[in-house]
């Protein structure tokens, strides 16, 4: 993978750019002035970050894998130590598909009914490959979402979820927090 240098990243004029950030030269970044990226985070090839008015806030030690997209007018937050596996999609906006309105961004807004709501992925949570996260969802701390899941409602801390839509599968170990403490103390 080929990553931008720190100097090259500064040209984007991100709202905030931490240290040791790695962004692939094959990623697409839109509206960088509304994007924050924390220290030691990495965005891989062919990712799309399209920040609307709410912006995108990426914490420290976050990994966004290949072919993943984060987009919409609502705020998207990925707290420290979170990850999105390949081909995930995070949406903070969606069209009204009822047939009462037209859809897609090429149609003037007076004919559409787009819903915007924040999406938050809290500390130590990860989302499996090919999963979709819809507007208004909060994935609480220490949650694992299985591959190919659809997250259409908020998820409670400390569990593994999977499915379309997601269902609680089993409890997840919180040993992660002890490891974080050890890691932070070493740095």
ABEGO torsion letter per residue (X at the ends): XBBBBAAAAAAAGBABBBBGBBBBAABBBBGAAABBBBBGBBBBBGBBBBBBAAEBBBBBGBBBBBGBBBBEABBBBBBBGBBBBBGBBBBABBBBAAGABBBEAABBAAABBBBBBBBBBBBGBBBBBGBBBBBGBBBBBGBBBBBGBBBABBBBBGBBBBEOBBBBABBBBAAAAAAAAAAAAAX
